[in-house]
C-alpha cells in the first residue's frame, strides 16, 4: 500500500533527492498531456544542469561550458617543477560544498509553426531560493519571459521549503503548504487559476486551456503516484 503521496513528497524533499523524483514526475505529466493532445502538438522536456553553491554571489555555472579543456587526472612529475612554491604573503585554501541540480521544463509546441504555446514548470528547491538565490532570480526571469511572450503557463510548487513569489492576482495561494497555478491568455487579459492544498489534502486535478484549440486535465495525484511507482519510491530507503 502506497503511503500518502504528500508524505512521500515531504520525505523526498527532506532527503534532498527531489531532483531524481522531479524528472520522473514531469515525464508522467508529459505522458498525460500527450494522450490528450492531437498530433498538431509536440510535447518536449527540456533540461539544463547548473552548479548550486550555498548562498553564492557568483553567477550560476552551466555544467556544459562553451569551451572545455580536458586532461588526465593528476599532474605529471615532469610538470610539477614548472610550478614554483607560492611566493605570496598569505595563501588561503578553502572548501565549499555544492550540488549539481538539473532543471527541467515541459514545453508544448504547435505544428506547423513550431510556436511555443504553453509551458509547465515543476519547481525545484533552487527555484525557490534554497541553496542559491541566483537560481530563484533566473527562474523568475524565465517566468516573466513566458508571461510577456504570450506563452500559457502552468507552475507546480509541491515543495514545503523556500520562498514563494507569486503573481499579485493569486498571491493568497502562498498561505497553503503546496500549490499550483495556471495562466492563460484571453482577449486583452491574463486569466489565472490557482489550487492550494495542505499535507492532509488530496492533490488536485488541474484544468488548463493551453491555447484556443486545446483544453487539458492534469491529475497531480495520479501522475505523482505513477512517478513514485516507477522507481518504487515508497519502499526506497530514503535517509532523512
N, CA, C and O of each residue as an XYZ file, in Angstrom:
960
protein
N       0.855     -1.199      0.000
C       0.000      0.000      0.000
C       0.880      1.235      0.000
O       1.727      1.405      0.877
N       0.678      2.088     -0.978
C       1.500      3.299     -1.069
C       1.132      4.280      0.045
O      -0.045      4.493      0.337
N       2.139      4.861      0.648
C       1.897      5.870      1.671
C       1.298      7.112      1.020
O       1.282      7.243     -0.204
N       0.807      8.022      1.861
C       0.255      9.272      1.346
C       1.262      9.938      0.422
O       2.439     10.057      0.760
N       0.797     10.375     -0.752
C       1.731     10.978     -1.696
C       2.304     12.270     -1.131
O       3.451     12.610     -1.422
N       1.531     12.997     -0.330
C       2.077     14.193      0.314
C       3.203     13.836      1.280
O       4.222     14.524      1.337
N       3.013     12.754      2.040
C       4.066     12.317      2.960
C       5.323     11.917      2.187
O       6.440     12.243      2.590
N       5.128     11.208      1.071
C       6.273     10.794      0.272
C       7.007     11.999     -0.307
O       8.237     12.034     -0.316
N       6.257     12.984     -0.788
C       6.890     14.201     -1.308
C       7.718     14.882     -0.221
O       8.810     15.383     -0.491
N       7.202     14.899      1.002
C       7.937     15.520      2.111
C       9.230     14.766      2.401
O      10.273     15.381      2.622
N       9.162     13.442      2.400
C      10.355     12.636      2.663
C      11.421     12.854      1.592
O      12.605     12.991      1.902
N      10.993     12.885      0.336
C      11.940     13.080     -0.765
C      12.583     14.462     -0.675
O      13.787     14.606     -0.891
N      11.782     15.472     -0.356
C      12.314     16.831     -0.233
C      13.307     16.914      0.929
O      14.388     17.481      0.773
N      12.958     16.362      2.079
C      13.825     16.425      3.252
C      15.144     15.699      3.007
O      16.191     16.120      3.499
N      15.090     14.604      2.243
C      16.290     13.824      1.949
C      17.120     14.437      0.829
O      18.154     13.883      0.458
N      16.689     15.562      0.290
C      17.392     16.270     -0.784
C      17.569     15.371     -2.020
O      18.618     15.362     -2.664
N      16.508     14.621     -2.322
C      16.513     13.762     -3.502
C      15.462     14.208     -4.516
O      15.041     13.434     -5.375
N      15.044     15.471     -4.401
C      13.954     15.969     -5.235
C      14.311     15.928     -6.730
O      13.442     15.665     -7.561
N      15.556     16.183     -7.072
C      15.926     16.246     -8.483
C      15.684     14.916     -9.190
O      15.400     14.894    -10.388
N      15.797     13.788     -8.444
C      15.560     12.478     -9.041
C      14.066     12.252     -9.300
O      13.673     11.789    -10.370
N      13.246     12.589     -8.302
C      11.805     12.398     -8.445
C      11.208     13.407     -9.418
O      10.261     13.101    -10.143
N      11.764     14.591     -9.427
C      11.271     15.708    -10.238
C      11.122     15.303    -11.705
O      10.081     15.540    -12.319
N      12.168     14.692    -12.260
C      12.129     14.334    -13.678
C      11.085     13.256    -13.942
O      10.343     13.343    -14.920
N      11.017     12.233    -13.075
C      10.037     11.172    -13.266
C       8.611     11.721    -13.247
O       7.768     11.317    -14.048
N       8.357     12.637    -12.332
C       7.008     13.224    -12.254
C       6.707     14.029    -13.511
O       5.610     13.931    -14.060
N       7.656     14.813    -13.964
C       7.432     15.620    -15.153
C       7.201     14.732    -16.386
O       6.401     15.080    -17.255
N       7.881     13.615    -16.464
C       7.677     12.696    -17.589
C       6.285     12.080    -17.549
O       5.689     11.842    -18.599
N       5.762     11.821    -16.367
C       4.394     11.315    -16.271
C       3.382     12.383    -16.675
O       2.366     12.073    -17.297
N       3.653     13.628    -16.326
C       2.783     14.726    -16.775
C       2.840     14.842    -18.293
O       1.817     15.050    -18.945
N       4.042     14.706    -18.853
C       4.168     14.731    -20.313
C       3.329     13.631    -20.969
O       2.648     13.866    -21.967
N       3.390     12.427    -20.390
C       2.616     11.315    -20.942
C       1.122     11.610    -20.903
O       0.391     11.306    -21.845
N       0.678     12.208    -19.798
C      -0.731     12.569    -19.678
C      -1.137     13.602    -20.731
O      -2.210     13.501    -21.326
N      -0.277     14.588    -20.954
C      -0.565     15.598    -21.971
C      -0.582     14.990    -23.366
O      -1.442     15.317    -24.184
N       0.371     14.107    -23.632
C       0.459     13.500    -24.956
C      -0.823     12.733    -25.294
O      -1.265     12.740    -26.443
N      -1.415     12.077    -24.302
C      -2.646     11.324    -24.514
C      -3.819     12.226    -24.866
O      -4.763     11.789    -25.524
N      -3.765     13.481    -24.431
C      -4.905     14.381    -24.621
C      -4.774     15.298    -25.830
O      -5.774     15.816    -26.327
N      -3.563     15.501    -26.302
C      -3.340     16.468    -27.377
C      -3.315     15.786    -28.739
O      -2.920     14.627    -28.864
N      -3.739     16.518    -29.742
C      -3.718     15.990    -31.103
C      -2.295     15.970    -31.642
O      -1.367     16.477    -31.011
N      -2.143     15.378    -32.817
C      -0.816     15.255    -33.427
C      -0.246     16.611    -33.838
O       0.926     16.695    -34.207
N      -1.056     17.677    -33.782
C      -0.550     19.011    -34.124
C       0.385     19.560    -33.056
O       1.084     20.546    -33.288
N       0.401     18.930    -31.892
C       1.199     19.434    -30.781
C       2.370     18.497    -30.505
O       2.260     17.277    -30.625
N       3.484     19.103    -30.133
C       4.663     18.360    -29.714
C       4.941     18.713    -28.250
O       4.861     19.879    -27.863
N       5.266     17.708    -27.446
C       5.498     17.924    -26.017
C       6.925     17.499    -25.704
O       7.271     16.325    -25.841
N       7.754     18.451    -25.282
C       9.172     18.199    -25.040
C       9.523     18.480    -23.584
O       8.951     19.371    -22.956
N      10.467     17.709    -23.059
C      11.072     18.006    -21.756
C      12.460     18.560    -22.022
O      13.304     17.882    -22.608
N      12.695     19.788    -21.595
C      13.991     20.436    -21.777
C      14.702     20.480    -20.438
O      14.063     20.567    -19.389
N      16.027     20.420    -20.474
C      16.778     20.396    -19.219
C      18.010     21.276    -19.310
O      18.540     21.533    -20.391
N      18.449     21.727    -18.149
C      19.699     22.461    -18.012
C      20.290     22.113    -16.660
O      19.609     22.227    -15.640
N      21.531     21.696    -16.633
C      22.202     21.363    -15.375
C      23.008     22.565    -14.908
O      23.716     23.198    -15.692
N      22.891     22.870    -13.616
C      23.619     24.001    -13.050
C      24.310     23.564    -11.769
O      23.869     22.629    -11.101
N      25.394     24.246    -11.432
C      26.080     24.029    -10.161
C      25.523     25.013     -9.145
O      25.499     26.220     -9.383
N      25.082     24.493     -8.027
C      24.493     25.323     -6.983
C      25.407     25.309     -5.774
O      25.680     24.246     -5.215
N      25.886     26.478     -5.362
C      26.684     26.597     -4.144
C      25.896     27.404     -3.127
O      25.272     28.401     -3.491
N      25.906     27.003     -1.870
C      25.078     27.682     -0.867
C      25.398     29.169     -0.767
O      26.545     29.562     -0.557
N      24.353     29.991     -0.922
C      24.458     31.446     -0.728
C      25.555     32.079     -1.575
O      26.151     33.079     -1.174
N      25.822     31.503     -2.738
C      26.876     32.048     -3.583
C      26.431     33.363     -4.209
O      25.254     33.547     -4.518
N      27.371     34.265     -4.391
C      27.091     35.509     -5.102
C      27.604     35.448     -6.531
O      27.451     36.401     -7.296
N      28.216     34.316     -6.888
C      28.718     34.156     -8.249
C      27.591     33.712     -9.163
O      26.607     33.139     -8.695
N      27.718     33.965    -10.463
C      26.691     33.506    -11.399
C      26.577     31.990    -11.376
O      27.553     31.285    -11.119
N      25.371     31.496    -11.649
C      25.157     30.061    -11.765
C      25.962     29.541    -12.944
O      25.978     30.155    -14.011
N      26.634     28.402    -12.753
C      27.531     27.875    -13.767
C      26.871     26.725    -14.498
O      26.450     25.755    -13.868
N      26.772     26.814    -15.801
C      26.260     25.698    -16.579
C      27.295     24.591    -16.588
O      28.494     24.844    -16.701
N      26.815     23.354    -16.465
C      27.738     22.226    -16.426
C      28.448     22.049    -17.754
O      29.631     21.710    -17.778
N      27.751     22.270    -18.862
C      28.374     22.157    -20.166
C      28.902     23.521    -20.587
O      28.105     24.399    -20.916
N      30.222     23.733    -20.588
C      30.768     25.060    -20.902
C      30.826     25.306    -22.401
O      30.683     24.381    -23.201
N      31.039     26.577    -22.777
C      31.228     26.911    -24.185
C      32.575     26.407    -24.670
O      32.698     25.990    -25.822
N      33.584     26.436    -23.817
C      34.924     25.946    -24.156
C      35.369     25.030    -23.038
O      35.295     25.408    -21.868
N      35.827     23.837    -23.366
C      36.249     22.887    -22.355
C      37.679     22.457    -22.613
O      38.081     22.262    -23.759
N      38.439     22.313    -21.553
C      39.813     21.814    -21.625
C      39.880     20.557    -20.790
O      39.510     20.580    -19.616
N      40.344     19.456    -21.367
C      40.403     18.199    -20.638
C      41.846     17.755    -20.485
O      42.697     18.106    -21.301
N      42.123     16.988    -19.447
C      43.477     16.498    -19.186
C      43.380     15.256    -18.326
O      42.366     15.058    -17.656
N      44.428     14.389    -18.320
C      44.433     13.231    -17.425
C      44.411     13.681    -15.974
O      44.836     14.789    -15.647
N      43.904     12.798    -15.098
C      43.845     13.122    -13.675
C      45.256     13.253    -13.109
O      46.135     12.452    -13.426
N      45.466     14.270    -12.270
C      46.755     14.451    -11.611
C      47.738     15.211    -12.484
O      47.540     15.349    -13.691
N      48.786     15.696    -11.870
C      49.810     16.467    -12.558
C      51.061     15.606    -12.713
O      51.591     15.115    -11.716
N      51.546     15.412    -13.946
C      52.737     14.582    -14.140
C      53.937     15.143    -13.383
O      54.050     16.355    -13.193
N      54.847     14.240    -12.945
C      56.043     14.650    -12.222
C      56.881     15.627    -13.040
O      57.490     16.541    -12.485
N      56.912     15.437    -14.359
C      57.730     16.298    -15.224
C      57.252     17.734    -15.251
O      58.012     18.634    -15.610
N      55.983     17.965    -14.869
C      55.441     19.317    -14.919
C      55.434     19.989    -13.552
O      55.282     21.207    -13.456
N      55.596     19.203    -12.502
C      55.489     19.800    -11.173
C      56.544     20.876    -10.940
O      56.271     21.855    -10.246
N      57.769     20.716    -11.514
C      58.824     21.705    -11.316
C      58.514     23.027    -12.002
O      59.130     24.050    -11.704
N      57.535     22.999    -12.943
C      57.167     24.240    -13.649
C      56.319     25.148    -12.780
O      56.087     26.304    -13.132
N      55.847     24.631    -11.630
C      55.005     25.422    -10.749
C      55.764     25.639     -9.445
O      55.746     24.760     -8.583
N      56.429     26.776     -9.273
C      57.212     27.033     -8.065
C      56.316     27.176     -6.852
O      55.115     27.402     -7.002
N      56.867     27.052     -5.657
C      56.072     27.235     -4.437
C      55.456     28.632     -4.412
O      55.964     29.575     -5.018
N      54.347     28.724     -3.689
C      53.679     30.022     -3.575
C      54.642     31.068     -3.021
O      55.349     30.822     -2.044
N      54.660     32.244     -3.662
C      55.524     33.317     -3.197
C      54.740     34.453     -2.595
O      55.300     35.514     -2.319
N      53.428     34.251     -2.383
C      52.604     35.314     -1.837
C      52.761     35.389     -0.324
O      53.224     34.444      0.314
N      52.365     36.536      0.242
C      52.455     36.731      1.686
C      51.516     35.785      2.415
O      51.866     35.246      3.465
N      50.331     35.583      1.865
C      49.351     34.712      2.519
C      48.701     33.814      1.477
O      48.443     34.238      0.351
N      48.447     32.599      1.856
C      47.764     31.646      0.984
C      46.544     31.117      1.715
O      46.618     30.735      2.883
N      45.414     31.100      1.008
C      44.164     30.629      1.596
C      43.688     29.403      0.833
O      43.550     29.434     -0.390
N      43.440     28.332      1.560
C      42.801     27.149      0.998
C      41.421     27.034      1.624
O      41.267     27.168      2.838
N      40.413     26.783      0.786
C      39.047     26.698      1.312
C      38.255     25.682      0.506
O      38.506     25.481     -0.682
N      37.304     25.049      1.162
C      36.379     24.128      0.514
C      34.980     24.709      0.589
O      34.625     25.386      1.554
N      34.187     24.436     -0.444
C      32.797     24.869     -0.451
C      31.959     23.742     -1.031
O      32.239     23.275     -2.135
N      30.930     23.293     -0.305
C      30.077     22.232     -0.846
C      29.230     22.750     -2.002
O      28.914     23.938     -2.065
N      28.872     21.872     -2.898
C      27.972     22.257     -3.980
C      27.172     21.045     -4.418
O      27.565     19.902     -4.185
N      26.039     21.316     -5.059
C      25.210     20.279     -5.653
C      25.091     20.547     -7.143
O      25.123     21.696     -7.584
N      24.954     19.467     -7.918
C      24.616     19.599     -9.327
C      23.113     19.436     -9.425
O      22.583     18.368     -9.120
N      22.423     20.479     -9.844
C      20.973     20.476     -9.907
C      20.558     20.575    -11.366
O      21.016     21.463    -12.085
N      19.698     19.674    -11.806
C      19.216     19.711    -13.180
C      17.808     20.280    -13.200
O      16.909     19.769    -12.533
N      17.627     21.334    -13.965
C      16.333     21.991    -14.069
C      15.606     21.460    -15.303
O      16.171     21.411    -16.396
N      14.343     21.063    -15.116
C      13.549     20.538    -16.224
C      12.322     21.412    -16.445
O      11.704     21.892    -15.495
N      11.986     21.607    -17.699
C      10.755     22.297    -18.081
C      10.050     21.466    -19.136
O      10.693     20.755    -19.908
N       8.740     21.554    -19.167
C       7.967     20.863    -20.182
C       7.408     21.913    -21.133
O       6.699     22.828    -20.713
N       7.726     21.778    -22.403
C       7.363     22.772    -23.416
C       6.412     22.143    -24.421
O       6.645     21.029    -24.889
N       5.336     22.859    -24.753
C       4.373     22.400    -25.757
C       4.467     23.318    -26.971
O       4.277     24.530    -26.872
N       4.763     22.713    -28.116
C       4.847     23.455    -29.371
C       3.734     23.002    -30.301
O       3.306     21.849    -30.261
N       3.268     23.925    -31.142
C       2.208     23.607    -32.093
C       2.745     23.633    -33.509
O       3.388     24.597    -33.924
N       2.477     22.568    -34.246
C       2.870     22.481    -35.650
C       1.785     23.141    -36.511
O       0.640     23.229    -36.068
N       2.106     23.610    -37.730
C       3.437     23.550    -38.350
C       4.334     24.752    -38.009
O       5.493     24.794    -38.422
N       3.802     25.727    -37.257
C       4.587     26.929    -36.990
C       5.738     26.682    -36.029
O       6.705     27.444    -36.009
N       5.641     25.608    -35.223
C       6.628     25.288    -34.190
C       6.656     26.335    -33.087
O       7.680     26.519    -32.428
N       5.529     27.026    -32.882
C       5.441     28.017    -31.827
C       5.367     27.327    -30.465
O       4.754     26.269    -30.322
N       6.002     27.943    -29.471
C       5.796     27.523    -28.090
C       4.480     28.138    -27.625
O       4.359     29.358    -27.517
N       3.504     27.287    -27.353
C       2.198     27.794    -26.938
C       1.986     27.673    -25.433
O       1.178     28.409    -24.866
N       2.703     26.747    -24.771
C       2.489     26.544    -23.341
C       3.730     25.923    -22.719
O       4.552     25.318    -23.409
N       3.853     26.080    -21.405
C       4.994     25.529    -20.669
C       4.542     25.111    -19.284
O       3.668     25.736    -18.684
N       5.156     24.034    -18.781
C       4.905     23.556    -17.422
C       6.206     23.649    -16.640
O       7.236     23.132    -17.073
N       6.156     24.306    -15.491
C       7.305     24.412    -14.601
C       6.985     23.692    -13.299
O       6.098     24.111    -12.555
N       7.703     22.614    -13.025
C       7.611     21.903    -11.755
C       8.803     22.351    -10.917
O       9.943     21.994    -11.213
N       8.544     23.127     -9.877
C       9.615     23.829     -9.186
C      10.554     22.890     -8.450
O      10.141     21.871     -7.897
N      11.834     23.263     -8.459
C      12.874     22.584     -7.687
C      13.218     23.462     -6.489
O      12.848     24.636     -6.466
N      13.916     22.921     -5.496
C      14.279     23.752     -4.336
C      15.053     25.010     -4.714
O      14.796     26.076     -4.155
N      15.999     24.910     -5.656
C      16.790     26.093     -6.006
C      15.947     27.150     -6.716
O      16.269     28.337     -6.650
N      14.858     26.733     -7.402
C      13.935     27.705     -7.988
C      13.333     28.618     -6.926
O      12.931     29.745     -7.216
N      13.276     28.114     -5.683
C      12.661     28.846     -4.586
C      13.689     29.449     -3.649
O      13.358     29.845     -2.532
N      14.941     29.522     -4.097
C      15.967     30.184     -3.305
C      16.644     29.310     -2.283
O      17.432     29.812     -1.481
N      16.366     27.993     -2.277
C      17.023     27.091     -1.340
C      18.396     26.727     -1.912
O      18.490     26.020     -2.915
N      19.442     27.209     -1.276
C      20.797     26.910     -1.726
C      21.427     27.983     -2.572
O      22.642     28.170     -2.519
N      20.643     28.693     -3.351
C      21.232     29.734     -4.204
C      20.146     30.672     -4.688
O      19.259     30.277     -5.445
N      20.222     31.924     -4.243
C      19.199     32.895     -4.621
C      19.256     33.238     -6.102
O      18.262     33.692     -6.670
N      20.415     33.024     -6.740
C      20.544     33.398     -8.141
C      19.700     32.503     -9.041
O      19.203     32.966    -10.068
N      19.527     31.236     -8.680
C      18.658     30.388     -9.481
C      17.198     30.796     -9.308
O      16.407     30.698    -10.247
N      16.844     31.251     -8.117
C      15.498     31.787     -7.914
C      15.268     32.981     -8.824
O      14.215     33.088     -9.453
N      16.245     33.884     -8.901
C      16.113     35.047     -9.774
C      16.025     34.635    -11.237
O      15.262     35.221    -12.005
N      16.814     33.619    -11.627
C      16.768     33.134    -13.004
C      15.400     32.536    -13.322
O      14.865     32.735    -14.412
N      14.838     31.799    -12.356
C      13.507     31.222    -12.555
C      12.452     32.311    -12.735
O      11.593     32.208    -13.610
N      12.519     33.346    -11.912
C      11.530     34.427    -12.010
C      11.670     35.174    -13.335
O      10.671     35.588    -13.922
N      12.906     35.348    -13.809
C      13.093     35.980    -15.125
C      12.510     35.109    -16.225
O      11.898     35.615    -17.165
N      12.699     33.811    -16.108
C      12.153     32.881    -17.101
C      10.630     32.927    -17.084
O       9.992     32.930    -18.136
N      10.048     32.962    -15.879
C       8.590     33.066    -15.773
C       8.085     34.351    -16.426
O       7.111     34.325    -17.178
N       8.748     35.480    -16.138
C       8.345     36.749    -16.740
C       8.461     36.704    -18.259
O       7.630     37.273    -18.968
N       9.496     36.025    -18.757
C       9.668     35.915    -20.210
C       8.495     35.159    -20.829
O       7.998     35.543    -21.888
N       8.051     34.083    -20.172
C       6.876     33.362    -20.664
C       5.655     34.270    -20.695
O       4.931     34.324    -21.690
N       5.434     34.986    -19.586
C       4.245     35.817    -19.480
C       4.231     36.929    -20.514
O       3.183     37.230    -21.086
N       5.383     37.543    -20.761
C       5.442     38.642    -21.718
C       5.452     38.160    -23.161
O       5.147     38.928    -24.073
N       5.801     36.894    -23.378
C       5.839     36.354    -24.742
C       4.499     35.757    -25.170
O       4.367     35.284    -26.299
N       3.514     35.773    -24.287
C       2.218     35.228    -24.646
C       2.131     33.718    -24.536
O       1.265     33.103    -25.160
N       3.024     33.099    -23.743
C       3.026     31.650    -23.550
C       2.153     31.315    -22.343
O       2.366     31.847    -21.254
N       1.167     30.430    -22.536
C       0.350     29.991    -21.408
C       1.205     29.138    -20.475
O       2.022     28.339    -20.931
N       1.015     29.309    -19.180
C       1.955     28.753    -18.207
C       1.241     27.977    -17.116
O       0.184     28.387    -16.637
N       1.832     26.844    -16.725
C       1.436     26.131    -15.516
C       2.657     26.018    -14.614
O       3.742     25.657    -15.070
N       2.476     26.330    -13.327
C       3.562     26.207    -12.361
C       3.066     25.357    -11.195
O       1.996     25.607    -10.641
N       3.860     24.349    -10.831
C       3.514     23.432     -9.739
C       4.583     23.555     -8.662
O       5.765     23.328     -8.919
N       4.162     23.913     -7.466
C       5.077     24.022     -6.327
C       4.624     23.031     -5.267
O       3.771     23.342     -4.436
N       5.204     21.831     -5.303
C       4.856     20.780     -4.349
C       5.874     20.682     -3.226
O       5.946     19.664     -2.538
N       6.659     21.733     -3.036
C       7.712     21.756     -2.022
C       7.275     22.572     -0.813
O       6.582     23.581     -0.947
N       7.689     22.122      0.371
C       7.335     22.842      1.593
C       8.302     23.975      1.896
O       7.905     24.978      2.489
N       9.565     23.836      1.500
C      10.584     24.826      1.851
C      10.774     25.843      0.738
O      10.395     25.615     -0.411
N      11.373     26.979      1.110
C      11.706     28.004      0.127
C      10.665     29.106      0.048
O       9.545     28.977      0.542
N      11.070     30.186     -0.588
C      10.194     31.345     -0.726
C       9.154     31.108     -1.814
O       9.362     30.328     -2.744
N       8.034     31.799     -1.672
C       7.005     31.766     -2.695
C       6.765     33.187     -3.187
O       6.314     34.050     -2.433
N       7.069     33.418     -4.447
C       6.827     34.720     -5.070
C       5.833     34.480     -6.195
O       6.173     33.889     -7.220
N       4.607     34.941     -5.997
C       3.518     34.655     -6.923
C       3.017     35.932     -7.585
O       3.174     37.015     -7.023
N       2.417     35.826     -8.765
C       1.773     36.998     -9.362
C       0.717     37.563     -8.413
O       0.062     36.814     -7.688
N       0.559     38.855     -8.421
C      -0.341     39.517     -7.471
C      -1.757     38.942     -7.440
O      -2.308     38.791     -6.350
N      -2.382     38.608     -8.590
C      -3.768     38.125     -8.532
C      -3.956     36.831     -7.744
O      -5.068     36.544     -7.301
N      -2.895     36.042     -7.560
C      -3.028     34.763     -6.843
C      -2.083     34.700     -5.645
O      -1.731     33.610     -5.196
N      -1.674     35.844     -5.130
C      -0.702     35.884     -4.024
C      -1.217     35.171     -2.782
O      -0.417     34.678     -1.986
N      -2.535     35.104     -2.597
C      -3.089     34.461     -1.395
C      -2.836     32.956     -1.381
O      -2.974     32.333     -0.329
N      -2.475     32.358     -2.499
C      -2.158     30.931     -2.529
C      -0.967     30.589     -1.649
O      -0.819     29.442     -1.227
N      -0.122     31.560     -1.370
C       1.097     31.311     -0.587
C       0.795     30.848      0.834
O       1.698     30.385      1.531
N      -0.455     30.962      1.277
C      -0.810     30.513      2.621
C      -0.934     28.991      2.702
O      -0.975     28.439      3.801
N      -0.994     28.311      1.570
C      -1.095     26.852      1.554
C       0.296     26.222      1.550
O       1.272     26.849      1.136
N       0.373     24.976      2.014
C       1.662     24.295      2.074
C       2.185     23.950      0.685
O       3.392     23.993      0.443
N       1.281     23.611     -0.220
C       1.649     23.306     -1.599
C       0.633     23.965     -2.517
O      -0.498     24.239     -2.119
N       1.051     24.214     -3.747
C       0.143     24.926     -4.641
C       0.487     24.664     -6.103
O       1.556     24.153     -6.438
N      -0.463     25.035     -6.957
C      -0.245     25.019     -8.400
C      -1.108     26.124     -8.995
O      -2.149     26.480     -8.442
N      -0.671     26.655    -10.113
C      -1.476     27.680    -10.769
C      -1.229     27.671    -12.265
O      -0.192     27.223    -12.753
N      -2.225     28.186    -12.974
C      -2.109     28.310    -14.422
C      -2.419     29.740    -14.829
O      -3.146     30.464    -14.148
N      -1.852     30.120    -15.950
C      -2.165     31.406    -16.559
C      -2.422     31.159    -18.043
O      -1.636     30.498    -18.722
N      -3.528     31.698    -18.530
C      -3.820     31.595    -19.953
C      -4.238     32.964    -20.477
O      -4.833     33.772    -19.764
N      -3.915     33.193    -21.723
C      -4.239     34.472    -22.345
C      -5.647     34.443    -22.894
O      -6.069     33.481    -23.536
N      -6.362     35.516    -22.627
C      -7.683     35.739    -23.187
C      -7.644     37.085    -23.884
O      -6.596     37.731    -23.910
N      -8.745     37.517    -24.442
C      -8.759     38.777    -25.173
C      -8.476     39.934    -24.213
O      -9.318     40.271    -23.381
N      -7.301     40.535    -24.328
C      -6.951     41.705    -23.547
C      -6.668     41.458    -22.084
O      -6.610     42.409    -21.305
N      -6.487     40.191    -21.678
C      -6.233     39.943    -20.265
C      -5.561     38.593    -20.070
O      -5.554     37.740    -20.958
N      -4.993     38.427    -18.871
C      -4.465     37.141    -18.440
C      -5.440     36.547    -17.436
O      -5.917     37.237    -16.535
N      -5.723     35.291    -17.594
C      -6.642     34.611    -16.686
C      -5.839     33.636    -15.817
O      -5.180     32.733    -16.334
N      -5.901     33.824    -14.506
C      -5.191     32.969    -13.570
C      -6.175     32.024    -12.873
O      -7.320     32.387    -12.604
N      -5.717     30.836    -12.594
C      -6.469     29.918    -11.746
C      -5.470     29.229    -10.825
O      -4.427     28.757    -11.277
N      -5.785     29.170     -9.541
C      -4.857     28.595     -8.580
C      -5.493     27.500     -7.740
O      -6.701     27.508     -7.503
N      -4.670     26.559     -7.294
C      -5.093     25.462     -6.427
C      -4.113     25.404     -5.260
O      -2.900     25.433     -5.471
N      -4.610     25.326     -4.063
C      -3.750     25.188     -2.895
C      -4.179     23.990     -2.073
O      -5.370     23.700     -1.961
N      -3.199     23.285     -1.490
C      -3.543     22.148     -0.637
C      -2.508     22.000      0.472
O      -1.356     22.415      0.342
N      -2.959     21.394      1.563
C      -2.097     21.144      2.713
C      -1.799     19.653      2.830
O      -2.275     18.855      2.022
N      -1.017     19.282      3.831
C      -0.497     17.923      3.942
C      -1.601     16.867      3.970
O      -1.427     15.772      3.434
N      -2.720     17.187      4.585
C      -3.802     16.202      4.724
C      -4.776     16.214      3.550
O      -5.712     15.416      3.518
N      -4.569     17.102      2.593
C      -5.498     17.242      1.468
C      -5.040     16.411      0.270
O      -3.842     16.184      0.097
N      -5.986     15.954     -0.560
C      -5.593     15.268     -1.797
C      -5.010     16.259     -2.802
O      -5.337     17.446     -2.790
N      -4.149     15.749     -3.663
C      -3.606     16.596     -4.729
C      -4.710     16.865     -5.748
O      -5.511     15.976     -6.033
N      -4.764     18.059     -6.292
C      -5.881     18.422     -7.173
C      -5.706     17.950     -8.607
O      -4.628     17.520     -9.018
N      -6.800     18.044     -9.354
C      -6.793     17.867    -10.802
C      -6.836     19.255    -11.422
O      -7.719     20.051    -11.104
N      -5.889     19.550    -12.303
C      -5.764     20.884    -12.878
C      -6.371     20.910    -14.278
O      -6.013     20.104    -15.137
N      -7.283     21.836    -14.493
C      -7.845     22.077    -15.827
C      -7.125     23.276    -16.432
O      -6.974     24.310    -15.782
N      -6.688     23.135    -17.665
C      -5.829     24.172    -18.241
C      -6.099     24.320    -19.730
O      -6.042     23.345    -20.480
N      -6.390     25.529    -20.147
C      -6.569     25.849    -21.566
C      -5.197     26.239    -22.110
O      -4.728     27.351    -21.868
N      -4.547     25.325    -22.848
C      -3.183     25.613    -23.278
C      -3.135     26.552    -24.478
O      -2.150     27.267    -24.668
N      -4.186     26.555    -25.282
C      -4.365     27.589    -26.303
C      -5.830     27.547    -26.719
O      -6.620     26.827    -26.109
N      -6.202     28.298    -27.738
C      -7.620     28.402    -28.097
C      -8.205     27.084    -28.574
O      -9.425     26.920    -28.587
N      -7.361     26.147    -28.963
C      -7.848     24.909    -29.557
C      -7.766     23.704    -28.633
O      -8.247     22.628    -28.989
N      -7.178     23.853    -27.472
C      -6.931     22.658    -26.650
C      -7.084     22.937    -25.162
O      -6.510     23.886    -24.628
N      -7.877     22.086    -24.502
C      -8.016     22.076    -23.048
C      -7.485     20.740    -22.541
O      -7.777     19.696    -23.124
N      -6.705     20.765    -21.455
C      -6.160     19.532    -20.889
C      -6.479     19.465    -19.401
O      -6.782     20.470    -18.757
N      -6.397     18.228    -18.873
C      -6.563     17.982    -17.440
C      -5.332     17.244    -16.949
O      -4.927     16.244    -17.542
N      -4.737     17.728    -15.874
C      -3.574     17.068    -15.290
C      -3.929     16.650    -13.873
O      -4.159     17.490    -13.002
N      -3.969     15.355    -13.656
C      -4.276     14.796    -12.350
C      -2.954     14.684    -11.580
O      -2.177     13.759    -11.816
N      -2.699     15.618    -10.668
C      -1.423     15.629     -9.960
C      -1.232     14.384     -9.111
O      -0.126     13.846     -9.048
N      -2.289     13.916     -8.457
C      -2.152     12.723     -7.617
C      -1.797     11.506     -8.466
O      -0.881     10.759     -8.122
N      -2.507     11.299     -9.566
C      -2.261     10.120    -10.392
C      -0.864     10.145    -10.998
O      -0.164      9.132    -10.989
N      -0.449     11.314    -11.531
C       0.874     11.381    -12.155
C       1.989     11.251    -11.112
O       3.021     10.639    -11.389
N       1.792     11.821     -9.914
C       2.804     11.685     -8.864
C       2.899     10.236     -8.391
O       3.998      9.743     -8.138
N       1.770      9.555     -8.269
C       1.781      8.152     -7.853
C       2.441      7.276     -8.922
O       3.152      6.326     -8.593
N       2.208      7.591    -10.199
C       2.866      6.842    -11.275
C       4.384      7.047    -11.214
O       5.158      6.109    -11.408
N       4.793      8.287    -10.942
C       6.225      8.563    -10.823
C       6.817      7.822     -9.633
O       7.924      7.289     -9.718
N       6.083      7.788     -8.523
C       6.570      7.089     -7.328
C       6.667      5.590     -7.571
O       7.601      4.941     -7.102
N       5.697      5.038     -8.309
C       5.687      3.600     -8.577
C       6.781      3.197     -9.558
O       7.275      2.071     -9.504
N       7.161      4.095    -10.446
C       8.134      3.760    -11.491
C       9.446      3.269    -10.880
O      10.028      2.294    -11.355
N       9.907      3.938     -9.836
C      11.130      3.521     -9.148
C      10.860      3.038     -7.726
O      11.767      2.995     -6.896
N       9.608      2.675     -7.451
C       9.217      2.138     -6.144
C       9.718      3.019     -5.001
O      10.349      2.547     -4.056
N       9.418      4.309     -5.118
C       9.880      5.262     -4.114
C       9.319      4.957     -2.725
O       9.953      5.279     -1.720
N       8.150      4.347     -2.660
C       7.530      4.094     -1.365
C       8.359      3.136     -0.524
O       8.287      3.172      0.705
N       9.150      2.274     -1.172
C       9.994      1.334     -0.442
C      11.480      1.669     -0.569
O      12.339      0.882     -0.173
N      11.771      2.838     -1.123
C      13.158      3.242     -1.260
C      13.668      3.667      0.112
O      12.976      4.403      0.815
N      14.859      3.224      0.515
C      15.363      3.572      1.849
C      15.855      5.019      1.909
O      17.058      5.278      1.907
N      14.912      5.949      1.962
C      15.250      7.369      1.986
C      15.744      7.734      3.371
O      15.040      7.537      4.362
N      16.969      8.271      3.440
C      17.539      8.701      4.709
C      17.224     10.170      4.920
O      17.604     11.011      4.105
N      16.534     10.484      6.006
C      16.183     11.860      6.306
C      16.900     12.350      7.553
O      16.720     13.499      7.957
